[in-house]
Amino acid sequence: MLELRPNCELCDKDLPPESKEAFICTFECTFCIHCTNTKLEGICPNCSGELVRRPIRTVASLKKFPASLHRVHSK
């Protein structure tokens, strides 16, 4: 089950579970579309993996499996 982290690890922008601007790698490192495209060029700085758009969980599934509240922010 994906964590659905609530923010971009680089700029700390809020990324709610329904956001189409969230990108993740296979380790669930999470970045906004702006950082993904302009600073990272689609590559995760932590694992060098590809960043792809994070899937959106349905409202019903979010009730049963809520998104993470834990913010990760690299400095």
PyMOL Python script that loads the backbone (N, CA, C, O; Angstrom):
from pymol import cmd

cmd.read_pdbstr("""\
ATOM      1  N   MET A   1       0.844  -1.171   0.000  1.00  0.00           N
ATOM      2  CA  MET A   1       0.000   0.000   0.000  1.00  0.00           C
ATOM      3  C   MET A   1       0.891   1.236   0.000  1.00  0.00           C
ATOM      4  O   MET A   1       1.777   1.362   0.845  1.00  0.00           O
ATOM      5  N   LEU A   2       0.666   2.130  -0.925  1.00  0.00           N
ATOM      6  CA  LEU A   2       1.435   3.373  -0.982  1.00  0.00           C
ATOM      7  C   LEU A   2       1.140   4.253   0.229  1.00  0.00           C
ATOM      8  O   LEU A   2       0.004   4.324   0.698  1.00  0.00           O
ATOM      9  N   GLU A   3       2.178   4.920   0.726  1.00  0.00           N
ATOM     10  CA  GLU A   3       2.023   5.834   1.854  1.00  0.00           C
ATOM     11  C   GLU A   3       1.226   7.083   1.496  1.00  0.00           C
ATOM     12  O   GLU A   3       0.483   7.602   2.330  1.00  0.00           O
ATOM     13  N   LEU A   4       1.369   7.562   0.291  1.00  0.00           N
ATOM     14  CA  LEU A   4       0.789   8.836  -0.138  1.00  0.00           C
ATOM     15  C   LEU A   4       1.275   9.953   0.783  1.00  0.00           C
ATOM     16  O   LEU A   4       0.497  10.556   1.521  1.00  0.00           O
ATOM     17  N   ARG A   5       2.551  10.206   0.722  1.00  0.00           N
ATOM     18  CA  ARG A   5       3.162  11.252   1.557  1.00  0.00           C
ATOM     19  C   ARG A   5       2.568  12.618   1.225  1.00  0.00           C
ATOM     20  O   ARG A   5       2.205  12.878   0.078  1.00  0.00           O
ATOM     21  N   PRO A   6       2.471  13.491   2.227  1.00  0.00           N
ATOM     22  CA  PRO A   6       1.713  14.736   2.068  1.00  0.00           C
ATOM     23  C   PRO A   6       2.451  15.925   1.486  1.00  0.00           C
ATOM     24  O   PRO A   6       1.876  17.008   1.375  1.00  0.00           O
ATOM     25  N   ASN A   7       3.727  15.751   1.106  1.00  0.00           N
ATOM     26  CA  ASN A   7       4.474  16.917   0.645  1.00  0.00           C
ATOM     27  C   ASN A   7       5.624  16.544  -0.283  1.00  0.00           C
ATOM     28  O   ASN A   7       6.045  15.390  -0.361  1.00  0.00           O
ATOM     29  N   CYS A   8       6.117  17.566  -0.986  1.00  0.00           N
ATOM     30  CA  CYS A   8       7.310  17.411  -1.826  1.00  0.00           C
ATOM     31  C   CYS A   8       8.527  17.403  -0.910  1.00  0.00           C
ATOM     32  O   CYS A   8       8.681  18.277  -0.058  1.00  0.00           O
ATOM     33  N   GLU A   9       9.377  16.422  -1.091  1.00  0.00           N
ATOM     34  CA  GLU A   9      10.574  16.317  -0.255  1.00  0.00           C
ATOM     35  C   GLU A   9      11.570  17.439  -0.517  1.00  0.00           C
ATOM     36  O   GLU A   9      12.418  17.719   0.330  1.00  0.00           O
ATOM     37  N   LEU A  10      11.482  18.075  -1.663  1.00  0.00           N
ATOM     38  CA  LEU A  10      12.448  19.108  -2.019  1.00  0.00           C
ATOM     39  C   LEU A  10      11.986  20.508  -1.602  1.00  0.00           C
ATOM     40  O   LEU A  10      12.724  21.222  -0.923  1.00  0.00           O
ATOM     41  N   CYS A  11      10.783  20.902  -1.998  1.00  0.00           N
ATOM     42  CA  CYS A  11      10.323  22.268  -1.717  1.00  0.00           C
ATOM     43  C   CYS A  11       9.269  22.335  -0.612  1.00  0.00           C
ATOM     44  O   CYS A  11       8.866  23.428  -0.214  1.00  0.00           O
ATOM     45  N   ASP A  12       8.823  21.194  -0.117  1.00  0.00           N
ATOM     46  CA  ASP A  12       7.843  21.076   0.961  1.00  0.00           C
ATOM     47  C   ASP A  12       6.435  21.514   0.556  1.00  0.00           C
ATOM     48  O   ASP A  12       5.610  21.789   1.427  1.00  0.00           O
ATOM     49  N   LYS A  13       6.143  21.585  -0.726  1.00  0.00           N
ATOM     50  CA  LYS A  13       4.796  21.918  -1.197  1.00  0.00           C
ATOM     51  C   LYS A  13       3.829  20.821  -0.742  1.00  0.00           C
ATOM     52  O   LYS A  13       4.156  19.635  -0.792  1.00  0.00           O
ATOM     53  N   ASP A  14       2.642  21.227  -0.302  1.00  0.00           N
ATOM     54  CA  ASP A  14       1.609  20.274   0.068  1.00  0.00           C
ATOM     55  C   ASP A  14       1.143  19.495  -1.159  1.00  0.00           C
ATOM     56  O   ASP A  14       0.904  20.068  -2.222  1.00  0.00           O
ATOM     57  N   LEU A  15       1.018  18.184  -0.993  1.00  0.00           N
ATOM     58  CA  LEU A  15       0.543  17.304  -2.060  1.00  0.00           C
ATOM     59  C   LEU A  15      -0.534  16.394  -1.479  1.00  0.00           C
ATOM     60  O   LEU A  15      -0.237  15.275  -1.061  1.00  0.00           O
ATOM     61  N   PRO A  16      -1.785  16.864  -1.449  1.00  0.00           N
ATOM     62  CA  PRO A  16      -2.863  16.046  -0.904  1.00  0.00           C
ATOM     63  C   PRO A  16      -3.052  14.760  -1.707  1.00  0.00           C
ATOM     64  O   PRO A  16      -2.588  14.671  -2.844  1.00  0.00           O
ATOM     65  N   PRO A  17      -3.716  13.779  -1.138  1.00  0.00           N
ATOM     66  CA  PRO A  17      -3.858  12.477  -1.815  1.00  0.00           C
ATOM     67  C   PRO A  17      -4.474  12.556  -3.204  1.00  0.00           C
ATOM     68  O   PRO A  17      -4.185  11.713  -4.053  1.00  0.00           O
ATOM     69  N   GLU A  18      -5.318  13.555  -3.451  1.00  0.00           N
ATOM     70  CA  GLU A  18      -5.976  13.676  -4.755  1.00  0.00           C
ATOM     71  C   GLU A  18      -5.162  14.477  -5.772  1.00  0.00           C
ATOM     72  O   GLU A  18      -5.624  14.695  -6.892  1.00  0.00           O
ATOM     73  N   SER A  19      -3.967  14.915  -5.401  1.00  0.00           N
ATOM     74  CA  SER A  19      -3.149  15.748  -6.276  1.00  0.00           C
ATOM     75  C   SER A  19      -2.651  14.987  -7.498  1.00  0.00           C
ATOM     76  O   SER A  19      -2.156  13.864  -7.399  1.00  0.00           O
ATOM     77  N   LYS A  20      -2.797  15.631  -8.653  1.00  0.00           N
ATOM     78  CA  LYS A  20      -2.233  15.085  -9.891  1.00  0.00           C
ATOM     79  C   LYS A  20      -0.839  15.646 -10.132  1.00  0.00           C
ATOM     80  O   LYS A  20      -0.238  15.394 -11.177  1.00  0.00           O
ATOM     81  N   GLU A  21      -0.321  16.405  -9.167  1.00  0.00           N
ATOM     82  CA  GLU A  21       1.004  17.013  -9.281  1.00  0.00           C
ATOM     83  C   GLU A  21       2.058  16.286  -8.451  1.00  0.00           C
ATOM     84  O   GLU A  21       3.177  16.778  -8.305  1.00  0.00           O
ATOM     85  N   ALA A  22       1.711  15.123  -7.908  1.00  0.00           N
ATOM     86  CA  ALA A  22       2.649  14.352  -7.084  1.00  0.00           C
ATOM     87  C   ALA A  22       3.332  13.278  -7.922  1.00  0.00           C
ATOM     88  O   ALA A  22       2.686  12.568  -8.692  1.00  0.00           O
ATOM     89  N   PHE A  23       4.641  13.172  -7.759  1.00  0.00           N
ATOM     90  CA  PHE A  23       5.441  12.168  -8.457  1.00  0.00           C
ATOM     91  C   PHE A  23       6.215  11.350  -7.441  1.00  0.00           C
ATOM     92  O   PHE A  23       6.677  11.881  -6.431  1.00  0.00           O
ATOM     93  N   ILE A  24       6.360  10.042  -7.708  1.00  0.00           N
ATOM     94  CA  ILE A  24       7.050   9.142  -6.785  1.00  0.00           C
ATOM     95  C   ILE A  24       8.017   8.235  -7.545  1.00  0.00           C
ATOM     96  O   ILE A  24       7.904   8.037  -8.754  1.00  0.00           O
ATOM     97  N   CYS A  25       8.974   7.692  -6.785  1.00  0.00           N
ATOM     98  CA  CYS A  25       9.854   6.646  -7.313  1.00  0.00           C
ATOM     99  C   CYS A  25       9.393   5.316  -6.695  1.00  0.00           C
ATOM    100  O   CYS A  25       8.385   5.290  -5.989  1.00  0.00           O
ATOM    101  N   THR A  26      10.101   4.236  -6.943  1.00  0.00           N
ATOM    102  CA  THR A  26       9.694   2.940  -6.410  1.00  0.00           C
ATOM    103  C   THR A  26       9.851   2.844  -4.892  1.00  0.00           C
ATOM    104  O   THR A  26       9.295   1.938  -4.273  1.00  0.00           O
ATOM    105  N   PHE A  27      10.598   3.763  -4.290  1.00  0.00           N
ATOM    106  CA  PHE A  27      10.743   3.791  -2.834  1.00  0.00           C
ATOM    107  C   PHE A  27       9.782   4.792  -2.192  1.00  0.00           C
ATOM    108  O   PHE A  27       9.851   5.039  -0.988  1.00  0.00           O
ATOM    109  N   GLU A  28       8.890   5.363  -2.996  1.00  0.00           N
ATOM    110  CA  GLU A  28       7.870   6.317  -2.575  1.00  0.00           C
ATOM    111  C   GLU A  28       8.419   7.688  -2.181  1.00  0.00           C
ATOM    112  O   GLU A  28       7.719   8.467  -1.534  1.00  0.00           O
ATOM    113  N   CYS A  29       9.652   7.992  -2.560  1.00  0.00           N
ATOM    114  CA  CYS A  29      10.129   9.363  -2.402  1.00  0.00           C
ATOM    115  C   CYS A  29       9.150  10.209  -3.208  1.00  0.00           C
ATOM    116  O   CYS A  29       8.766   9.822  -4.312  1.00  0.00           O
ATOM    117  N   THR A  30       8.749  11.341  -2.680  1.00  0.00           N
ATOM    118  CA  THR A  30       7.654  12.113  -3.264  1.00  0.00           C
ATOM    119  C   THR A  30       8.087  13.530  -3.596  1.00  0.00           C
ATOM    120  O   THR A  30       8.707  14.210  -2.778  1.00  0.00           O
ATOM    121  N   PHE A  31       7.751  13.974  -4.820  1.00  0.00           N
ATOM    122  CA  PHE A  31       8.131  15.305  -5.276  1.00  0.00           C
ATOM    123  C   PHE A  31       6.977  15.923  -6.071  1.00  0.00           C
ATOM    124  O   PHE A  31       6.154  15.214  -6.650  1.00  0.00           O
ATOM    125  N   CYS A  32       6.937  17.248  -6.084  1.00  0.00           N
ATOM    126  CA  CYS A  32       5.902  17.946  -6.858  1.00  0.00           C
ATOM    127  C   CYS A  32       6.308  17.965  -8.334  1.00  0.00           C
ATOM    128  O   CYS A  32       7.456  17.685  -8.681  1.00  0.00           O
ATOM    129  N   ILE A  33       5.360  18.293  -9.178  1.00  0.00           N
ATOM    130  CA  ILE A  33       5.603  18.313 -10.618  1.00  0.00           C
ATOM    131  C   ILE A  33       6.677  19.338 -10.986  1.00  0.00           C
ATOM    132  O   ILE A  33       7.493  19.090 -11.874  1.00  0.00           O
ATOM    133  N   HIS A  34       6.681  20.491 -10.306  1.00  0.00           N
ATOM    134  CA  HIS A  34       7.663  21.531 -10.612  1.00  0.00           C
ATOM    135  C   HIS A  34       9.085  21.042 -10.323  1.00  0.00           C
ATOM    136  O   HIS A  34       9.968  21.165 -11.172  1.00  0.00           O
ATOM    137  N   CYS A  35       9.304  20.493  -9.139  1.00  0.00           N
ATOM    138  CA  CYS A  35      10.647  19.995  -8.803  1.00  0.00           C
ATOM    139  C   CYS A  35      11.036  18.818  -9.695  1.00  0.00           C
ATOM    140  O   CYS A  35      12.186  18.708 -10.120  1.00  0.00           O
ATOM    141  N   THR A  36      10.069  17.935  -9.978  1.00  0.00           N
ATOM    142  CA  THR A  36      10.337  16.780 -10.837  1.00  0.00           C
ATOM    143  C   THR A  36      10.819  17.216 -12.214  1.00  0.00           C
ATOM    144  O   THR A  36      11.782  16.662 -12.744  1.00  0.00           O
ATOM    145  N   ASN A  37      10.149  18.209 -12.790  1.00  0.00           N
ATOM    146  CA  ASN A  37      10.471  18.620 -14.158  1.00  0.00           C
ATOM    147  C   ASN A  37      11.638  19.594 -14.260  1.00  0.00           C
ATOM    148  O   ASN A  37      12.415  19.519 -15.211  1.00  0.00           O
ATOM    149  N   THR A  38      11.777  20.508 -13.297  1.00  0.00           N
ATOM    150  CA  THR A  38      12.784  21.563 -13.446  1.00  0.00           C
ATOM    151  C   THR A  38      14.086  21.303 -12.705  1.00  0.00           C
ATOM    152  O   THR A  38      15.157  21.663 -13.195  1.00  0.00           O
ATOM    153  N   LYS A  39      14.015  20.693 -11.549  1.00  0.00           N
ATOM    154  CA  LYS A  39      15.230  20.487 -10.754  1.00  0.00           C
ATOM    155  C   LYS A  39      15.765  19.068 -10.846  1.00  0.00           C
ATOM    156  O   LYS A  39      16.977  18.850 -10.815  1.00  0.00           O
ATOM    157  N   LEU A  40      14.860  18.105 -10.960  1.00  0.00           N
ATOM    158  CA  LEU A  40      15.270  16.699 -10.892  1.00  0.00           C
ATOM    159  C   LEU A  40      15.297  15.996 -12.242  1.00  0.00           C
ATOM    160  O   LEU A  40      15.854  14.905 -12.370  1.00  0.00           O
ATOM    161  N   GLU A  41      14.694  16.622 -13.248  1.00  0.00           N
ATOM    162  CA  GLU A  41      14.636  16.059 -14.601  1.00  0.00           C
ATOM    163  C   GLU A  41      14.091  14.626 -14.616  1.00  0.00           C
ATOM    164  O   GLU A  41      14.549  13.784 -15.388  1.00  0.00           O
ATOM    165  N   GLY A  42      13.089  14.363 -13.737  1.00  0.00           N
ATOM    166  CA  GLY A  42      12.423  13.071 -13.725  1.00  0.00           C
ATOM    167  C   GLY A  42      13.166  11.946 -13.041  1.00  0.00           C
ATOM    168  O   GLY A  42      12.766  10.786 -13.139  1.00  0.00           O
ATOM    169  N   ILE A  43      14.263  12.279 -12.337  1.00  0.00           N
ATOM    170  CA  ILE A  43      15.075  11.258 -11.673  1.00  0.00           C
ATOM    171  C   ILE A  43      15.110  11.531 -10.171  1.00  0.00           C
ATOM    172  O   ILE A  43      15.375  12.657  -9.748  1.00  0.00           O
ATOM    173  N   CYS A  44      14.843  10.503  -9.367  1.00  0.00           N
ATOM    174  CA  CYS A  44      14.864  10.644  -7.913  1.00  0.00           C
ATOM    175  C   CYS A  44      16.287  10.906  -7.436  1.00  0.00           C
ATOM    176  O   CYS A  44      17.196  10.155  -7.790  1.00  0.00           O
ATOM    177  N   PRO A  45      16.506  11.957  -6.638  1.00  0.00           N
ATOM    178  CA  PRO A  45      17.851  12.253  -6.150  1.00  0.00           C
ATOM    179  C   PRO A  45      18.326  11.280  -5.079  1.00  0.00           C
ATOM    180  O   PRO A  45      19.515  11.236  -4.763  1.00  0.00           O
ATOM    181  N   ASN A  46      17.411  10.504  -4.523  1.00  0.00           N
ATOM    182  CA  ASN A  46      17.768   9.563  -3.451  1.00  0.00           C
ATOM    183  C   ASN A  46      18.207   8.201  -3.974  1.00  0.00           C
ATOM    184  O   ASN A  46      19.154   7.607  -3.459  1.00  0.00           O
ATOM    185  N   CYS A  47      17.513   7.709  -4.997  1.00  0.00           N
ATOM    186  CA  CYS A  47      17.806   6.351  -5.481  1.00  0.00           C
ATOM    187  C   CYS A  47      18.156   6.293  -6.969  1.00  0.00           C
ATOM    188  O   CYS A  47      18.497   5.228  -7.483  1.00  0.00           O
ATOM    189  N   SER A  48      18.075   7.417  -7.653  1.00  0.00           N
ATOM    190  CA  SER A  48      18.321   7.517  -9.096  1.00  0.00           C
ATOM    191  C   SER A  48      17.260   6.824  -9.937  1.00  0.00           C
ATOM    192  O   SER A  48      17.464   6.585 -11.127  1.00  0.00           O
ATOM    193  N   GLY A  49      16.126   6.500  -9.320  1.00  0.00           N
ATOM    194  CA  GLY A  49      15.041   5.863 -10.045  1.00  0.00           C
ATOM    195  C   GLY A  49      14.178   6.876 -10.776  1.00  0.00           C
ATOM    196  O   GLY A  49      14.259   8.078 -10.523  1.00  0.00           O
ATOM    197  N   GLU A  50      13.358   6.383 -11.678  1.00  0.00           N
ATOM    198  CA  GLU A  50      12.444   7.221 -12.443  1.00  0.00           C
ATOM    199  C   GLU A  50      11.317   7.731 -11.546  1.00  0.00           C
ATOM    200  O   GLU A  50      10.792   6.991 -10.713  1.00  0.00           O
ATOM    201  N   LEU A  51      10.956   8.983 -11.720  1.00  0.00           N
ATOM    202  CA  LEU A  51       9.805   9.553 -11.020  1.00  0.00           C
ATOM    203  C   LEU A  51       8.603   9.496 -11.950  1.00  0.00           C
ATOM    204  O   LEU A  51       8.665   9.955 -13.090  1.00  0.00           O
ATOM    205  N   VAL A  52       7.510   8.929 -11.456  1.00  0.00           N
ATOM    206  CA  VAL A  52       6.275   8.800 -12.225  1.00  0.00           C
ATOM    207  C   VAL A  52       5.122   9.397 -11.424  1.00  0.00           C
ATOM    208  O   VAL A  52       5.207   9.527 -10.203  1.00  0.00           O
ATOM    209  N   ARG A  53       4.033   9.762 -12.128  1.00  0.00           N
ATOM    210  CA  ARG A  53       2.904  10.366 -11.424  1.00  0.00           C
ATOM    211  C   ARG A  53       2.326   9.381 -10.408  1.00  0.00           C
ATOM    212  O   ARG A  53       2.097   8.211 -10.712  1.00  0.00           O
ATOM    213  N   ARG A  54       2.101   9.879  -9.214  1.00  0.00           N
ATOM    214  CA  ARG A  54       1.540   9.053  -8.146  1.00  0.00           C
ATOM    215  C   ARG A  54       0.064   8.775  -8.441  1.00  0.00           C
ATOM    216  O   ARG A  54      -0.678   9.693  -8.791  1.00  0.00           O
ATOM    217  N   PRO A  55      -0.367   7.518  -8.302  1.00  0.00           N
ATOM    218  CA  PRO A  55      -1.778   7.218  -8.530  1.00  0.00           C
ATOM    219  C   PRO A  55      -2.657   7.852  -7.454  1.00  0.00           C
ATOM    220  O   PRO A  55      -2.204   8.128  -6.343  1.00  0.00           O
ATOM    221  N   ILE A  56      -3.911   8.076  -7.805  1.00  0.00           N
ATOM    222  CA  ILE A  56      -4.859   8.683  -6.878  1.00  0.00           C
ATOM    223  C   ILE A  56      -5.741   7.592  -6.291  1.00  0.00           C
ATOM    224  O   ILE A  56      -6.324   6.787  -7.017  1.00  0.00           O
ATOM    225  N   ARG A  57      -5.829   7.579  -4.975  1.00  0.00           N
ATOM    226  CA  ARG A  57      -6.647   6.602  -4.265  1.00  0.00           C
ATOM    227  C   ARG A  57      -8.091   7.115  -4.182  1.00  0.00           C
ATOM    228  O   ARG A  57      -8.313   8.306  -3.960  1.00  0.00           O
ATOM    229  N   THR A  58      -9.055   6.234  -4.357  1.00  0.00           N
ATOM    230  CA  THR A  58     -10.454   6.639  -4.278  1.00  0.00           C
ATOM    231  C   THR A  58     -10.807   7.111  -2.868  1.00  0.00           C
ATOM    232  O   THR A  58     -10.134   6.760  -1.899  1.00  0.00           O
ATOM    233  N   VAL A  59     -11.855   7.898  -2.769  1.00  0.00           N
ATOM    234  CA  VAL A  59     -12.309   8.411  -1.472  1.00  0.00           C
ATOM    235  C   VAL A  59     -12.648   7.250  -0.531  1.00  0.00           C
ATOM    236  O   VAL A  59     -12.296   7.282   0.648  1.00  0.00           O
ATOM    237  N   ALA A  60     -13.323   6.240  -1.048  1.00  0.00           N
ATOM    238  CA  ALA A  60     -13.681   5.079  -0.227  1.00  0.00           C
ATOM    239  C   ALA A  60     -12.423   4.374   0.299  1.00  0.00           C
ATOM    240  O   ALA A  60     -12.374   3.967   1.459  1.00  0.00           O
ATOM    241  N   SER A  61     -11.428   4.237  -0.549  1.00  0.00           N
ATOM    242  CA  SER A  61     -10.182   3.596  -0.126  1.00  0.00           C
ATOM    243  C   SER A  61      -9.414   4.459   0.865  1.00  0.00           C
ATOM    244  O   SER A  61      -8.772   3.938   1.777  1.00  0.00           O
ATOM    245  N   LEU A  62      -9.478   5.787   0.689  1.00  0.00           N
ATOM    246  CA  LEU A  62      -8.803   6.687   1.635  1.00  0.00           C
ATOM    247  C   LEU A  62      -9.402   6.583   3.036  1.00  0.00           C
ATOM    248  O   LEU A  62      -8.693   6.729   4.031  1.00  0.00           O
ATOM    249  N   LYS A  63     -10.706   6.332   3.109  1.00  0.00           N
ATOM    250  CA  LYS A  63     -11.341   6.163   4.418  1.00  0.00           C
ATOM    251  C   LYS A  63     -10.817   4.917   5.116  1.00  0.00           C
ATOM    252  O   LYS A  63     -10.600   4.921   6.327  1.00  0.00           O
ATOM    253  N   LYS A  64     -10.617   3.860   4.357  1.00  0.00           N
ATOM    254  CA  LYS A  64     -10.128   2.598   4.920  1.00  0.00           C
ATOM    255  C   LYS A  64      -8.608   2.611   5.083  1.00  0.00           C
ATOM    256  O   LYS A  64      -8.077   2.073   6.054  1.00  0.00           O
ATOM    257  N   PHE A  65      -7.918   3.226   4.132  1.00  0.00           N
ATOM    258  CA  PHE A  65      -6.457   3.275   4.123  1.00  0.00           C
ATOM    259  C   PHE A  65      -6.017   4.728   3.943  1.00  0.00           C
ATOM    260  O   PHE A  65      -5.687   5.130   2.827  1.00  0.00           O
ATOM    261  N   PRO A  66      -6.004   5.524   5.018  1.00  0.00           N
ATOM    262  CA  PRO A  66      -5.703   6.959   4.900  1.00  0.00           C
ATOM    263  C   PRO A  66      -4.269   7.235   4.451  1.00  0.00           C
ATOM    264  O   PRO A  66      -3.366   6.418   4.633  1.00  0.00           O
ATOM    265  N   ALA A  67      -4.095   8.406   3.862  1.00  0.00           N
ATOM    266  CA  ALA A  67      -2.768   8.862   3.433  1.00  0.00           C
ATOM    267  C   ALA A  67      -1.908   9.148   4.652  1.00  0.00           C
ATOM    268  O   ALA A  67      -2.422   9.410   5.739  1.00  0.00           O
ATOM    269  N   SER A  68      -0.616   9.097   4.466  1.00  0.00           N
ATOM    270  CA  SER A  68       0.328   9.388   5.546  1.00  0.00           C
ATOM    271  C   SER A  68       0.273  10.870   5.929  1.00  0.00           C
ATOM    272  O   SER A  68       0.005  11.730   5.091  1.00  0.00           O
ATOM    273  N   LEU A  69       0.528  11.146   7.189  1.00  0.00           N
ATOM    274  CA  LEU A  69       0.648  12.517   7.683  1.00  0.00           C
ATOM    275  C   LEU A  69       2.104  12.888   7.924  1.00  0.00           C
ATOM    276  O   LEU A  69       2.416  14.037   8.237  1.00  0.00           O
ATOM    277  N   HIS A  70       2.996  11.906   7.777  1.00  0.00           N
ATOM    278  CA  HIS A  70       4.423  12.108   8.041  1.00  0.00           C
ATOM    279  C   HIS A  70       5.074  12.874   6.883  1.00  0.00           C
ATOM    280  O   HIS A  70       5.111  12.397   5.748  1.00  0.00           O
ATOM    281  N   ARG A  71       5.579  14.053   7.188  1.00  0.00           N
ATOM    282  CA  ARG A  71       6.232  14.888   6.184  1.00  0.00           C
ATOM    283  C   ARG A  71       7.719  14.560   6.121  1.00  0.00           C
ATOM    284  O   ARG A  71       8.392  14.454   7.146  1.00  0.00           O
ATOM    285  N   VAL A  72       8.216  14.402   4.903  1.00  0.00           N
ATOM    286  CA  VAL A  72       9.649  14.168   4.665  1.00  0.00           C
ATOM    287  C   VAL A  72      10.140  15.381   3.884  1.00  0.00           C
ATOM    288  O   VAL A  72       9.574  15.733   2.849  1.00  0.00           O
ATOM    289  N   HIS A  73      11.191  16.017   4.382  1.00  0.00           N
ATOM    290  CA  HIS A  73      11.710  17.207   3.703  1.00  0.00           C
ATOM    291  C   HIS A  73      13.221  17.204   3.791  1.00  0.00           C
ATOM    292  O   HIS A  73      13.783  17.279   4.884  1.00  0.00           O
ATOM    293  N   SER A  74      13.881  17.119   2.651  1.00  0.00           N
ATOM    294  CA  SER A  74      15.342  17.179   2.630  1.00  0.00           C
ATOM    295  C   SER A  74      15.762  18.635   2.610  1.00  0.00           C
ATOM    296  O   SER A  74      15.080  19.475   2.023  1.00  0.00           O
ATOM    297  N   LYS A  75      16.853  18.928   3.233  1.00  0.00           N
ATOM    298  CA  LYS A  75      17.294  20.313   3.327  1.00  0.00           C
ATOM    299  C   LYS A  75      18.356  20.642   2.329  1.00  0.00           C
ATOM    300  O   LYS A  75      18.831  21.777   2.284  1.00  0.00           O
TER     301      LYS A  75
END
""", "prot")
cmd.dss("prot")
cmd.show_as("cartoon", "prot")
cmd.util.cbc("prot")
cmd.orient("prot")
